[in-house]
Amino acid sequence: MTAVELRENVLAAARKCGADAVRIAPAEPQAWTHERMSASFGRGDLQTWPYDERYAAKAADPRTLLAAARSVVCVAVAYASPPEKAQHGRGRVSNYAWSDDYHRRMRVLLGTLAGELEALGATTAIACDTAPVAERAFAERAGVGWIGKHTNLIAPGLGSYVFLGEVVTSLAIAPDVPLKKSCGACTRCVTACPTGALRGDYTIDANRCISDLTQRTGPIPRELRPLIGTWVWGCDLCQDACPPTNRAPRTAAAFAPVDDETRAPSLASLLRLKSGEFKRRYARTAIGWRGGAILRRNAAVAMGNLLDRADVPALEEAVAGDPHPLVRGHAAWALGRIGSPRALAALRVRSEQETDELVFDEIRAALLSHSQGAPVE
């Protein structure tokens, strides 16, 4: 088989497996990627996740995943469904989490493609988000797309709503060249970010990113809670503001929403979500790995931002009876934000009963703010 035939066979196999875009990168260490990631970790841009210099070194070198690596087959699969209209009393969920967990589907695609390459005598290793591979950097090097100012990969004709995956292989496949494209002077994504997480220089402070804030396990900083709106998992604001992404079709039938509750859950139902129900509803989605308390916390924050007095009974119930201090504390903040007589009375009652120091601090801060005539933030 000639080098041209090998390349065409690999590309055809990837498309047959379901890839919407496929390009080849050389399996060489990327010094620039290593430096960029090291600088980001050094600035503390990603404190939510336990990444460090060692991770940066691994992610920039495919040989960490496969010692015999010579090529990286980079694939992209479009997943965008038509956007969800905002509904009062319902939370917002990022488009990527509306369907069955993409990790499983991508691993099937990548595993099938790896099998095709192994039939040619290659050794392979696959990566999809969970392995130490700088996916966007290698996809950009391969020419699948370019990394936008929102730090997501933008694939021509597909936009940034794409799942990425890689098959690292011992086959020497002729590589593609990077695209000569950038975001130019466009800063729409930067302007669209409520928390100022995007710097405009193609870097992000993930500690301020709504998507990361809704997935962290600890308290959400009080000063950032009002900026989250009704997002209860992830955030799509920067991508929705991106012109190439807006021009791309949003008809990925394979990633259609599981149901309306997954796409736009009732905040009241989410705040009362029990462990067993969480598993039944979300185990099959990309939300399922974190746990029900995180979603209940996020629902409380969303209610605090809606400022609807009709939510006070549910928040009262949460601040008094939720087993997780994280949820009780954020429910206290939400009651303080609403600030109705009933909400404040509930906080006063709970202040006499709460034994967790962090929750008590949230209650005290909410009540103190109102005593001073300022809104809770």
PyMOL commands that set and color helices and strands:
alter all, ss='L'
color gray80, all
select helices_A, chain A and resi 3-17+31-43+53-59+62-64+95-97+102-118+135-142+188-192+206-208+210-213+225-227+237-240+243-247+253-255+260-263+267-271+275-282+292-306+309-321+325-338+341-351+357-371
alter helices_A, ss='H'
color red, helices_A
select strands_A, chain A and resi 21-26+71-78+92-93+124-127+146-147+153-154+162-169+231-233
alter strands_A, ss='S'
color yellow, strands_A
deselect
rebuild
show_as cartoon
